[in-house]
Amino acid sequence: MTASESTEATWEGRLAGGSKVSLGVATAIVVADMVGVGVFTSLGFQVKDIPSGFAILALWIVGGVVALCGVFSYGELGAMFPRSSGEYNFLGRAFHPAFGFVAGFVSATVGFAAPVALAAMALEQYGHAIVPNAPSLSLAVGIVWAVSLVQLTGVKHSSTFQLIATILKVVLITAFLIAGFVVGTPQDVSFAPQIRDLGYIASAPFAIGLVFVMYSFSGWNAASYIIGEMRDASQNLPRAMFSGTLIVLALYVALNAVFLHTAPIDKLAGQLDVARIAGTYVFGEIGGRIVGAMICIGLISSISAMMWIGPRVMMTMGEDIPALRLFARKSTQGAPAYAILFQLAVATLMLFTRSFEAVLDFIQFALLFCSFFTVLGVIKLRMTRPDLPRPYRAWGYPVTPIIFLLVTLFMMYYLVVERPLQSLFGALIMISGLLIYVVFRKRDDAGSPAIASAGPK
């Protein structure tokens, strides 16, 4: 048996003997990671240039379809290489370990910590709508620390907490949807297609709106970061991502339909807090607090999902790289304690320095870049390694990967044109990750067997 085969056998052995995450929990992680504040805030800017119910819903449907195209490709890679850490694993196997390290470096340092801090601050703001006198920063920090403590108790307790929090989130959103359609006063908006809708769908605002819709759909690949903890990962990973994305697609379309159904378009146009406005029209003056509570509970599940999957990147990197071996250590409950504490420290630092919004702007290009090449890796491996076992094959290949690549390429182009400085900084983050990889490799001239075998065999 070669070193490469031995490493693969070790991964498969861990999957067979230590998997604890069910399909339901993995699906909950996908849903929780996707549904944040984006869907509750973006409609106001979309209807300014697209004042059409049908075109708005079509925008969100297109975004969901593109996300599903990404799901199919990630599902194939995850079934082929069932190891936790997402792009770190996939890019290292499809292209080169250095490429995987760059993706892992971005994710492990700020890729998850910054969204955690942003979600915590959003929770704090919505919490003030419920409890006006709540301390400004302590609520955000307290939630992140409390959720992290749950993660430190191990996969069993994390699974229970994640499942309950996500089910509660979906139930509350569903209740809001039912109330909106039953109690809300219908507005003068049509969701049936009309001739003018073709002009809206073919317009530049529709294309730009798709960029921000795709940001709201980000997280569809969340389950790929915990493959190593899933039961029957080769089968359940594609199912979890597909089911989770479909659930979120249905919720997003229904939410935007309720917003348009209950509140006048002219009252929504240009507004950030469209959910609060719609809630006021449905529930009266208390509507803002009801919507705020719903979003707060939803954000707790989102923070929990990111505090779960983010440290798994650092954990897997620690298994491969001697200099990071500390982060591969697990507690007696099976939690990567040092990796969790590292992400907690970074997120807490961002909360106190208020630097997370700038970091999020800077890393968007890098994250899109890594997702683009991950899906491109499916095409590359189909051409260069058709002999590799594929327990799951991407549905609609090669059309679905190409659709995802074209849309992601457009998003990267948009960022480069509209935010050149931030995109450049994102590229510099990736370059710094590459330099760190070179340093680590020089420190270990022989190379770790796991690193040496991380590429395609």
C-alpha positions in Angstrom: 0.0 0.0 0.0 1.4 3.4 -1.0 1.5 6.4 1.4 -1.3 8.0 -0.7 -3.5 4.9 -0.4 -2.7 4.6 3.4 -3.9 8.2 3.9 -7.1 7.6 2.0 -7.7 4.5 4.0 -7.2 6.4 7.2 -9.8 9.0 6.1 -12.3 6.4 5.2 -11.7 4.5 8.4 -12.5 7.7 10.4 -15.7 8.1 8.4 -16.8 4.6 9.0 -16.0 4.6 12.7 -16.6 8.1 14.0 -19.4 9.6 12.0 -22.1 11.2 14.1 -23.8 13.9 12.0 -27.1 12.7 10.5 -28.6 13.8 7.2 -31.1 16.0 9.0 -28.4 17.8 11.0 -26.2 18.3 7.9 -29.3 19.8 6.1 -29.9 22.0 9.1 -26.4 23.4 8.9 -26.9 24.3 5.3 -30.2 26.1 6.0 -28.8 27.8 9.1 -25.7 29.0 7.3 -27.6 30.4 4.3 -30.5 32.2 5.9 -29.1 35.3 7.5 -30.0 39.0 7.2 -29.6 39.2 3.4 -33.1 38.1 2.4 -34.6 40.5 5.0 -32.8 43.6 3.7 -32.1 43.4 0.0 -35.6 43.7 -1.5 -35.8 47.4 -1.0 -32.8 48.0 -3.3 -34.1 45.6 -5.9 -37.6 47.1 -6.3 -36.1 50.5 -7.0 -35.1 49.4 -10.5 -37.3 46.3 -10.8 -40.8 47.3 -9.7 -42.3 44.0 -10.8 -43.5 41.1 -8.6 -42.8 38.4 -11.2 -39.3 39.8 -12.1 -38.3 40.0 -8.4 -39.4 36.4 -7.7 -37.6 35.3 -10.9 -34.5 37.0 -9.6 -34.5 34.8 -6.5 -35.4 31.7 -8.4 -32.5 32.2 -10.7 -30.2 32.7 -7.7 -31.4 29.5 -6.2 -30.9 27.6 -9.5 -27.3 28.8 -9.7 -26.7 27.7 -6.1 -28.0 24.3 -7.0 -25.6 24.1 -9.9 -22.8 24.6 -7.4 -24.3 22.0 -5.1 -24.2 19.3 -7.9 -20.4 20.0 -8.5 -19.5 20.1 -4.8 -21.5 16.9 -4.3 -19.4 15.1 -6.8 -16.1 16.3 -5.3 -17.3 15.5 -1.7 -18.4 12.0 -2.6 -15.0 11.4 -4.3 -12.9 13.0 -1.5 -14.9 12.6 1.7 -12.9 14.7 4.1 -13.9 17.8 6.1 -12.7 21.3 5.2 -14.5 22.2 1.9 -12.3 24.0 -0.6 -9.1 23.2 1.3 -9.7 19.5 0.6 -11.2 19.9 -2.9 -8.7 22.3 -4.4 -5.8 20.4 -2.9 -7.0 17.2 -4.5 -8.1 18.7 -7.9 -5.2 21.1 -8.5 -2.3 21.3 -5.9 -1.9 21.3 -2.1 -0.7 24.9 -2.3 -4.0 26.0 -3.8 -5.9 24.1 -1.2 -3.8 25.7 1.6 -4.6 29.2 0.2 -8.3 28.5 0.3 -8.0 27.0 3.8 -5.9 29.9 5.0 -8.7 32.4 4.0 -11.4 30.3 5.5 -9.6 29.4 8.7 -8.4 33.0 9.5 -11.2 35.4 8.5 -13.5 33.5 6.1 -15.8 32.4 8.9 -14.8 34.7 11.8 -15.9 37.8 9.9 -19.4 36.6 9.0 -19.8 35.3 12.6 -19.0 38.8 13.9 -21.3 40.4 11.4 -24.2 38.1 12.3 -23.6 38.8 16.0 -23.7 42.6 15.4 -26.9 42.2 13.4 -28.4 40.2 16.2 -27.4 42.9 18.6 -29.2 45.6 16.5 -32.4 43.6 16.1 -32.2 42.7 19.8 -32.3 46.4 20.7 -35.7 46.6 18.9 -36.9 44.0 21.4 -35.0 45.1 24.5 -34.0 48.8 23.9 -31.8 49.0 27.1 -29.7 45.9 26.4 -25.9 46.5 26.6 -24.6 47.4 23.1 -21.6 45.0 22.8 -22.1 42.4 25.5 -25.1 40.8 23.7 -23.1 40.2 20.6 -20.1 38.9 22.4 -22.2 36.8 24.8 -24.0 35.0 22.0 -20.8 34.1 20.2 -19.2 32.8 23.4 -22.3 30.9 24.4 -22.6 29.2 21.0 -18.9 28.4 21.0 -19.3 26.7 24.4 -21.9 24.5 22.9 -19.5 23.6 20.1 -16.8 22.7 22.6 -19.1 20.1 24.2 -18.8 17.9 21.1 -20.7 16.8 18.0 -23.6 15.2 19.9 -24.6 18.3 21.7 -23.8 20.6 18.8 -26.0 18.5 16.5 -29.0 18.7 19.0 -28.6 22.4 19.4 -28.2 23.1 15.7 -31.2 21.0 14.7 -33.5 22.6 17.3 -32.3 26.2 16.5 -32.7 25.7 12.8 -36.2 24.0 13.1 -37.3 26.9 15.3 -36.0 29.4 12.7 -37.9 27.7 9.8 -41.1 27.4 12.0 -41.0 31.1 12.8 -40.4 32.1 9.2 -43.2 29.8 8.1 -45.5 31.4 10.7 -44.6 34.8 9.5 -45.4 33.7 5.9 -48.8 32.3 6.8 -49.7 35.4 8.8 -48.6 37.6 5.9 -50.8 35.9 3.4 -53.8 35.4 5.7 -53.8 38.6 7.8 -51.9 41.0 5.6 -53.8 43.4 3.3 -53.1 42.5 -0.3 -51.2 45.2 -2.3 -51.5 46.1 -5.9 -48.8 43.8 -7.2 -49.0 41.0 -9.7 -46.8 37.8 -9.6 -48.1 36.7 -13.1 -45.7 37.2 -16.0 -46.3 40.3 -18.2 -44.6 41.5 -21.4 -42.7 44.3 -19.6 -41.1 41.7 -17.3 -38.9 40.5 -20.1 -37.3 44.0 -20.2 -36.7 43.9 -16.4 -35.2 40.4 -16.6 -32.9 41.3 -19.4 -31.8 44.6 -17.7 -28.5 45.5 -16.0 -30.2 46.0 -12.6 -31.4 42.4 -12.8 -27.8 41.2 -13.4 -26.5 43.4 -10.6 -29.3 42.3 -8.3 -28.3 38.7 -9.0 -24.9 39.4 -7.5 -26.4 40.3 -4.1 -29.0 37.5 -4.3 -26.1 35.1 -4.7 -24.5 36.5 -1.5 -27.8 35.7 0.2 -27.5 32.1 -1.1 -23.9 31.7 0.1 -23.6 28.8 2.5 -25.2 26.2 0.2 -21.8 24.4 0.5 -21.7 24.4 4.3 -22.0 20.6 4.7 -18.9 20.1 2.7 -16.9 21.4 5.7 -18.0 18.6 8.0 -17.9 15.6 5.6 -15.6 13.8 8.0 -18.2 13.8 10.7 -21.2 12.8 8.6 -22.8 9.4 8.4 -22.6 7.8 4.9 -21.0 11.0 3.7 -20.7 10.1 0.0 -24.5 9.8 -0.2 -25.6 12.2 2.5 -23.4 15.2 1.5 -25.2 15.8 -1.9 -28.5 15.1 -0.3 -27.9 17.6 2.5 -26.8 20.4 0.3 -29.5 19.8 -2.3 -32.3 19.6 0.3 -31.0 22.6 2.3 -30.7 24.7 -0.8 -34.2 23.8 -2.0 -35.7 24.6 1.4 -33.9 28.0 1.4 -35.0 28.7 -2.2 -38.6 28.1 -1.2 -38.3 30.3 1.9 -36.6 33.1 0.0 -39.2 33.2 -2.8 -42.0 33.0 -0.3 -40.6 35.8 1.9 -40.1 38.2 -0.9 -43.6 37.4 -2.1 -45.0 38.2 1.4 -43.0 41.5 1.6 -44.5 42.6 -1.8 -47.9 41.2 -0.9 -48.3 43.1 2.4 -46.4 46.4 1.9 -46.6 48.9 -1.0 -43.6 48.9 -3.3 -43.1 52.6 -2.9 -42.7 52.1 0.9 -40.2 49.3 0.3 -38.1 51.0 -2.4 -34.7 52.1 -1.1 -35.3 50.8 2.4 -32.9 48.5 4.3 -35.4 47.1 6.9 -38.0 45.7 4.5 -38.9 42.9 6.9 -39.7 45.4 9.7 -41.8 47.4 7.3 -43.7 44.3 6.1 -44.1 43.2 9.7 -45.7 46.6 10.6 -48.2 46.2 7.8 -49.1 42.7 9.0 -49.0 43.0 12.8 -49.3 46.7 13.4 -46.8 48.7 15.5 -45.7 45.6 17.4 -44.7 44.1 14.1 -41.1 45.4 14.3 -40.5 43.6 17.5 -42.0 40.4 16.2 -39.8 40.4 13.1 -36.8 41.4 15.2 -37.3 38.4 17.5 -37.7 36.1 14.5 -34.4 37.4 12.9 -32.6 37.2 16.2 -33.5 33.5 16.7 -32.5 32.8 13.1 -29.1 34.5 13.5 -28.3 32.3 16.6 -28.6 29.2 14.4 -26.4 30.9 11.7 -23.7 31.7 14.2 -23.9 28.2 15.5 -23.4 26.7 12.0 -20.4 28.9 11.2 -18.8 28.2 14.6 -19.2 24.5 13.8 -17.9 24.3 10.3 -15.2 27.0 10.3 -12.9 25.4 12.9 -13.0 22.1 10.8 -10.9 23.8 8.2 -8.2 24.6 10.7 -8.5 21.1 12.2 -7.9 19.4 8.9 -5.0 21.7 8.0 -3.5 20.8 11.4 -3.7 17.1 10.5 -1.6 17.8 7.4 0.8 20.5 8.5 3.1 19.9 11.4 3.3 23.6 12.3 -0.5 23.7 12.8 -0.8 20.3 14.5 -2.1 21.9 17.7 -5.4 22.7 15.9 -6.0 19.1 15.0 -6.2 18.0 18.6 -9.7 17.1 19.8 -11.2 17.1 23.2 -12.5 14.0 24.9 -15.9 14.8 23.4 -14.5 14.9 19.9 -14.5 18.7 19.4 -11.5 20.4 17.8 -11.1 22.6 20.9 -8.1 24.7 19.9 -9.5 25.4 16.4 -12.8 26.5 17.9 -11.0 28.7 20.4 -8.9 30.2 17.6 -12.0 31.2 15.6 -13.7 32.5 18.7 -10.7 34.7 19.5 -10.6 36.2 15.9 -14.4 36.8 15.9 -14.2 38.4 19.4 -11.3 40.7 18.3 -13.3 41.8 15.2 -16.3 42.6 17.4 -14.3 44.8 19.7 -12.4 46.5 16.8 -15.5 46.7 14.4 -13.2 45.6 11.6 -15.4 42.7 10.3 -17.3 44.8 7.7 -14.0 45.8 6.0 -12.7 42.3 6.2 -15.9 41.0 4.6 -15.5 43.4 1.7 -11.9 42.3 1.3 -12.4 38.6 1.3 -15.5 38.4 -1.0 -13.3 38.2 -4.1 -11.1 35.5 -2.6 -14.1 33.4 -1.6 -15.6 33.6 -5.1 -12.2 32.8 -6.6 -11.9 29.6 -4.6 -15.5 28.5 -5.3 -15.0 29.2 -9.0 -11.9 26.9 -9.2 -13.5 24.3 -7.0 -16.3 23.8 -9.5 -13.8 24.1 -12.4 -11.9 21.2 -10.6 -14.9 18.9 -11.4 -14.4 19.5 -15.1 -10.7 19.1 -14.8 -10.9 15.8 -13.0 -13.5 14.5 -15.5 -11.0 15.1 -18.2 -7.7 14.2 -16.5 -8.9 11.4 -14.1 -12.0 9.7 -15.5 -10.9 6.6 -13.7 -11.5 8.0 -10.2 -14.5 6.4 -8.4 -17.4 8.8 -8.4 -20.2 7.6 -6.0 -22.1 10.7 -7.0 -21.9 12.4 -10.4 -22.9 16.0 -10.9 -26.4 16.2 -12.3 -26.6 18.0 -15.6 -22.9 17.9 -16.3 -21.4 19.8 -18.0 -24.2 22.4 -18.3 -24.7 22.9 -14.5 -21.0 23.5 -13.7 -20.7 25.9 -16.7 -23.8 27.9 -15.5 -22.2 28.3 -12.0 -18.8 29.3 -13.5 -20.3 31.9 -15.8 -22.3 33.5 -13.0 -19.4 33.4 -10.5 -17.1 34.9 -13.2 -19.6 37.8 -13.6 -19.7 38.3 -9.9 -15.9 38.5 -9.7 -15.9 40.9 -12.7 -18.4 43.1 -10.9 -16.3 43.2 -7.8 -13.1 44.0 -9.7 -14.9 46.9 -11.5 -17.0 48.2 -8.6 -14.5 47.5 -5.7 -11.1 47.3 -7.2 -9.2 48.1 -4.0 -11.1 45.4 -2.0 -10.6 42.9 -4.7 -6.9 43.7 -4.8 -6.7 43.2 -1.1 -8.4 39.9 -1.4 -5.9 38.8 -3.9 -3.1 39.9 -1.5 -4.6 37.8 1.2 -4.4 34.7 -1.1 -0.8 35.6 -2.0 0.1 35.8 1.7 -1.4 32.4 2.2 0.7 31.0 -0.6 3.9 32.5 1.0 3.0 31.0 4.3 2.5 27.6 2.6 6.0 27.9 1.1 7.5 28.7 4.5 5.8 25.7 6.1 7.0 23.5 3.3 10.6 24.6 3.8 10.3 23.9 7.5 9.5 20.3 6.6 11.6 19.4 3.6 10.5 15.8 3.5 6.8 16.9 3.6 3.9 15.5 5.5 2.6 12.3 3.9 -0.9 13.8 4.0 0.2 16.9 2.2 2.3 15.0 -0.3 -0.7 12.8 -1.2 -3.3 15.6 -1.2 -3.3 16.0 -4.9 -5.2 13.6 -7.3 -3.6 10.2 -7.5 
